[in-house]
Amino acid sequence: MTHPGFLNVIEDLERQLAGPMPAPIRRSKQKHQKKELDRARRAGYSAQAILDAQRRGRGLK
């Protein structure tokens, strides 16, 4: 049997993850996507293909 407080910790973490991302994390994620966009553009991918890949959660490698 698990400790009753353990489930509260799990639920709390799930709530935090479901909420909006803190600004610094969001900014670094946007910065990463922008770099990825630039790199892919230089490699000759179309903007739509890049955006589709980002929407799926995977960038173009």
C-alpha positions, -999 to +999 in steps of 0.1 A: +000+000+000+013+035-009+016+062+016-014+085+015+007+117+012+024+102-019-007+103-040-012+140-030+024+147-043+016+130-076-017+148-080+000+181-072+028+175-098+001+166-124-017+198-117+015+219-120+023+202-154-012+208-166-011+245-158+005+272-179+043+270-183+064+295-164+077+323-185+114+313-185+106+278-197+083+291-224+109+316-236+136+290-238+113+267-257+104+295-281+141+303-286+148+266-293+120+265-319+132+297-335+168+283-338+153+251-352+132+270-377+163+290-389+184+259-392+158+240-412+151+270-434+188+271-443+187+233-451+158+241-475+127+228-457+095+247-463+081+268-434+049+247-433+068+214-430+088+229-401+057+242-383+040+209-387+069+190-372+070+214-342+033+210-337+037+173-336+063+179-309+093+167-329+116+191-347+132+183-381+165+165-376 
